[in-house]
Amino acid sequence: MSENAVHGMNVTIRIQRFTPVPEREHARRHSSSPFGGKARGGSPFGSSSSRRRIRGKHFTQDYHIEARAGQTVLDCLLEIKRNIDPTLAFRYSCGHGICGSDAVSINGTPTLLCTAKVEDYNNPTSSQSNGANSSTNDGFRKTTPAAYEADAGNSDSAAASGIIEIAPLPGFPVLRDLIVDIDQMMNQIRKLEPYLKADGKLATTTDGQIDMFEYLQKPEELKRYELLSNCISCGICEGSCPVYAGGEAFIGPAALIADSRFINDSRDNATDQRLDAIATADGITACQSVRACSRECPRGIDVGEEMWQLTERVKSLQNR
């Protein structure tokens, strides 16, 4: 580790912000689209009603802080919210990459705030290394703490300043700043009934006693779905998918992973039903096999491969 990394890094956190405006008390006389209120027929995954885009103000804001090596981007945002700007809104919970609630786009890559290290995303630029007076007319609002103002010209105390650009997770409606609406994704997961469907019959032994091991699985059977059960529904795969856009044209990989988890479970007796449910125009058929969904999964799931496997299984079912 370099000496600069030990002392710290002057980092510019550039955040795409959004402040919603209060809804008008009276209803609008005219809809923005003559088709906006119509339900999408023929698909179990589309919205039953139109989702009106939230009105508000979009702007980009810079925050200058000194970060230490090993800090996460979430640590930086917490410092900003506590010491610089309490109005900044973002979502997080466990802070350890388990809950999946803090998914955003960092430097154009969907990822979790709590697992993104500052040194991995800090991009030093010559325009930022000149101190607090640089980029004064670039159209961005600057929020600079007094401590940074005093040390901005001291290049020995910190590494060259870089920029970390943070935006809301793509593909989801923005509610405020970095907080997006994931209700559509969660509803699509629920519609695929992500729970075990057994036949309800109690297994018995040869002497007529209830078999206490009726759901006993072999290691290879467990392996088929074990990794899939680790999905945390963070939405990163959907934010990476070029086809997904809020679920209006494609149910999205998160719901399909939930479905695949039970399709691959040897205890589940509804495989054909589950495959038939996703064999729609905006189900697995809409997947273009780009495999961008696999690149940033925080749980190590090869989402693209699972999409391909589902596609093949649906084709096999239809060709019977």
C-alpha positions in Angstrom: 0.0 0.0 0.0 1.3 3.4 -0.9 2.0 6.2 1.6 -0.8 8.2 0.1 -3.3 5.4 0.6 -2.4 5.2 4.3 -3.0 8.9 4.9 -6.1 9.2 2.8 -7.6 10.3 -0.5 -9.3 13.5 -1.4 -12.5 12.2 -3.1 -15.2 14.0 -4.9 -18.5 12.1 -4.5 -20.7 13.2 -7.4 -24.3 12.2 -6.9 -27.3 12.4 -9.2 -30.0 13.7 -7.0 -33.8 13.9 -7.3 -36.2 15.9 -5.2 -39.9 15.1 -5.8 -42.4 17.9 -5.8 -45.7 17.7 -3.9 -48.6 16.2 -5.9 -51.2 18.6 -7.0 -54.3 18.6 -4.9 -56.6 18.3 -7.9 -56.4 15.5 -10.4 -55.0 16.2 -13.8 -57.6 16.5 -16.5 -55.7 14.8 -19.2 -53.4 11.8 -18.9 -50.0 12.0 -20.4 -50.9 9.0 -22.6 -54.3 7.9 -23.9 -53.2 4.3 -23.2 -51.7 5.0 -19.7 -54.7 3.7 -17.7 -55.1 0.4 -19.6 -54.1 -2.8 -18.1 -51.7 -5.0 -20.0 -53.7 -8.0 -21.1 -52.4 -11.5 -21.7 -49.5 -11.3 -19.3 -49.2 -12.1 -15.6 -46.3 -9.8 -15.1 -47.4 -6.3 -16.3 -48.8 -3.6 -14.1 -52.5 -3.7 -13.5 -52.5 0.1 -13.6 -50.2 2.7 -15.1 -47.4 4.0 -13.0 -47.2 7.7 -13.3 -43.7 9.1 -13.4 -42.9 11.1 -10.3 -42.4 14.8 -11.0 -39.5 16.6 -9.4 -36.1 18.3 -9.8 -33.1 16.4 -11.1 -29.6 17.9 -10.3 -26.1 16.7 -9.8 -24.3 17.6 -6.6 -20.6 17.2 -5.6 -19.3 16.5 -2.1 -15.6 16.7 -1.2 -14.4 14.4 1.6 -11.2 12.7 2.7 -11.5 9.0 2.6 -9.3 6.4 4.1 -8.1 3.2 2.4 -10.5 0.3 3.1 -13.6 2.6 3.4 -16.6 1.7 1.4 -18.7 4.1 -0.6 -21.5 3.6 1.9 -19.1 4.9 4.6 -18.6 8.0 2.5 -22.3 8.6 2.1 -22.9 8.2 5.8 -20.2 10.7 6.6 -21.8 13.2 4.1 -25.3 12.7 5.6 -24.1 13.0 9.2 -21.6 15.9 8.8 -22.3 17.7 5.5 -25.8 17.3 4.1 -28.6 15.6 6.1 -31.0 15.9 3.1 -29.1 13.3 1.1 -31.4 10.2 0.7 -30.2 6.7 0.2 -31.2 3.2 1.3 -29.2 0.8 3.4 -29.6 -1.7 6.2 -27.1 -4.4 7.2 -24.1 -2.7 5.6 -22.5 -6.1 4.9 -23.7 -7.2 1.5 -26.5 -9.4 2.8 -29.7 -7.4 2.7 -29.3 -6.0 -0.8 -31.1 -2.8 0.0 -28.3 -0.3 -1.0 -27.9 -1.2 -4.7 -27.0 1.8 -6.9 -24.9 2.6 -9.9 -21.3 3.6 -9.2 -19.3 4.9 -12.1 -21.9 3.4 -14.4 -21.7 -0.1 -12.8 -24.6 -1.4 -10.7 -23.3 -2.6 -7.3 -23.8 -2.4 -3.6 -22.7 0.7 -1.7 -21.5 -1.4 1.3 -19.2 -3.7 -0.8 -17.8 -1.0 -3.1 -14.3 0.1 -1.8 -13.4 3.7 -2.4 -10.0 2.9 -3.8 -11.6 0.6 -6.4 -13.9 3.4 -7.8 -11.8 6.5 -7.1 -10.7 7.9 -10.5 -8.1 10.6 -10.1 -8.4 13.4 -12.7 -6.2 16.4 -13.4 -9.2 18.7 -13.3 -9.9 17.7 -9.7 -6.3 17.8 -8.4 -6.1 21.6 -8.4 -8.1 21.9 -5.2 -11.4 23.3 -4.3 -11.3 26.1 -6.9 -11.3 23.7 -9.9 -14.4 23.1 -12.0 -16.2 26.1 -10.6 -18.2 26.7 -13.7 -19.1 23.2 -14.7 -22.8 23.4 -13.7 -22.5 21.3 -10.6 -23.5 22.4 -7.1 -20.5 22.2 -4.8 -20.8 21.2 -1.1 -17.4 21.4 0.5 -16.7 21.0 4.3 -14.4 23.6 5.9 -11.8 20.9 6.7 -11.4 20.1 3.0 -11.2 23.8 2.1 -8.2 24.2 4.4 -6.4 21.2 3.1 -7.4 21.3 -0.6 -4.0 22.7 -1.7 -1.9 20.3 0.4 -1.1 17.5 -2.0 1.1 15.8 0.6 -1.7 15.1 3.0 -3.8 13.1 0.6 -3.7 11.4 -2.8 -4.8 13.3 -5.9 -8.5 13.9 -5.8 -10.7 11.6 -7.8 -14.4 11.4 -8.7 -16.8 8.7 -7.8 -20.1 9.1 -9.6 -23.2 7.7 -8.0 -26.6 7.4 -9.6 -29.8 5.5 -8.8 -30.1 1.9 -9.9 -31.0 1.9 -13.6 -34.3 0.4 -14.7 -36.3 1.5 -11.6 -38.4 4.6 -11.0 -36.6 7.1 -8.7 -38.4 8.1 -5.5 -35.8 10.4 -4.1 -32.0 10.8 -4.7 -30.6 7.3 -4.7 -33.8 5.6 -3.5 -35.7 3.7 -6.2 -39.1 2.0 -6.2 -38.5 -1.8 -6.2 -42.2 -2.7 -5.6 -42.7 -3.8 -9.2 -39.7 -6.3 -8.9 -41.0 -7.7 -5.6 -44.5 -8.0 -7.0 -43.2 -9.9 -10.0 -41.3 -12.3 -7.7 -44.5 -12.9 -5.7 -46.5 -13.6 -8.9 -44.3 -16.6 -9.6 -45.1 -18.0 -6.2 -41.6 -18.5 -4.7 -42.4 -21.2 -2.2 -42.2 -25.0 -2.2 -45.2 -26.8 -3.8 -45.2 -30.4 -2.7 -48.0 -32.9 -3.3 -49.1 -32.8 0.3 -48.9 -36.6 0.7 -47.1 -37.9 3.8 -44.5 -40.5 2.9 -44.6 -43.8 4.8 -42.2 -46.5 5.5 -42.7 -50.2 4.6 -44.3 -50.8 8.0 -46.8 -48.0 7.6 -45.1 -45.4 9.8 -44.7 -41.8 8.7 -41.3 -41.4 7.0 -39.5 -38.6 8.9 -37.1 -38.3 6.0 -39.6 -37.7 3.2 -37.8 -34.7 1.9 -34.3 -36.1 2.2 -32.2 -34.9 -0.7 -28.9 -36.2 -2.2 -26.0 -33.7 -2.2 -26.2 -33.3 -5.9 -29.9 -32.4 -5.7 -29.2 -29.8 -3.1 -26.4 -28.4 -5.2 -28.7 -27.6 -8.1 -30.6 -24.9 -6.2 -28.5 -24.1 -3.1 -26.6 -21.1 -4.7 -29.9 -19.8 -6.2 -31.4 -19.6 -2.7 -28.7 -17.1 -1.8 -30.3 -14.4 -4.1 -31.0 -11.3 -2.0 -33.3 -9.5 -4.5 -31.0 -6.5 -4.7 -32.0 -5.7 -8.3 -28.4 -5.4 -9.5 -29.0 -8.0 -12.3 -32.0 -6.0 -13.4 -30.1 -2.7 -13.3 -27.5 -4.4 -15.5 -30.0 -5.9 -18.0 -30.4 -3.8 -21.2 -33.8 -5.3 -21.7 -35.3 -4.8 -18.3 -37.0 -1.5 -17.8 -39.2 -1.7 -14.7 -40.8 -4.9 -15.9 -42.9 -3.4 -18.6 -41.4 -5.5 -21.4 -39.5 -8.1 -19.5 -40.2 -9.7 -16.1 -36.5 -9.4 -15.3 -33.9 -11.8 -14.1 -34.6 -11.4 -10.3 -38.0 -13.0 -10.6 -36.7 -15.7 -13.0 -34.0 -16.6 -10.5 -36.6 -17.0 -7.8 -38.6 -19.3 -10.2 -35.5 -21.3 -11.1 -34.7 -21.9 -7.5 -37.9 -24.0 -7.2 -37.7 -25.4 -10.7 -34.4 -27.0 -9.7 -35.6 -28.2 -6.3 -36.3 -32.0 -6.4 -39.0 -31.6 -3.7 -41.1 -29.3 -5.8 -43.9 -30.8 -7.9 -44.9 -27.8 -9.9 -42.1 -27.6 -12.5 -44.3 -27.7 -15.6 -46.6 -25.1 -14.1 -43.7 -22.8 -13.2 -42.2 -23.2 -16.7 -45.5 -22.5 -18.3 -45.9 -19.3 -16.3 -42.7 -17.8 -17.7 -43.3 -18.9 -21.3 -44.7 -15.6 -22.3 -43.7 -12.7 -24.5 -42.4 -10.7 -21.5 -41.2 -13.8 -19.6 -38.1 -15.8 -20.4 -38.9 -15.3 -24.1 -37.9 -11.6 -23.8 -34.4 -12.5 -22.5 -31.8 -11.7 -25.2 -29.0 -13.7 -23.6 -26.7 -10.7 -23.2 -25.5 -12.1 -19.9 -24.8 -8.6 -18.4 -26.9 -9.8 -15.4 -24.1 -12.2 -14.4 -21.2 -9.6 -14.2 -22.0 -7.9 -10.9 -24.1 -10.4 -8.9 -22.9 -9.9 -5.2 -23.8 -13.5 -4.4 -21.8 -15.1 -7.2 -24.8 -16.4 -9.1 -24.3 -16.9 -12.9 -27.6 -15.3 -13.7 -27.1 -15.4 -17.5 -26.5 -19.2 -17.4 -29.7 -19.7 -15.4 -31.6 -17.6 -17.9 -30.2 -19.9 -20.7 -31.1 -23.0 -18.8 -34.7 -21.7 -18.3 -35.0 -20.9 -22.0 -33.9 -24.5 -22.9 -36.3 -26.0 -20.4 -39.2 -23.9 -21.7 -38.5 -25.0 -25.3 -38.3 -28.7 -24.2 -41.7 -28.3 -22.5 -43.3 -26.7 -25.5 -41.9 -29.4 -27.8 -43.4 -32.3 -26.0 
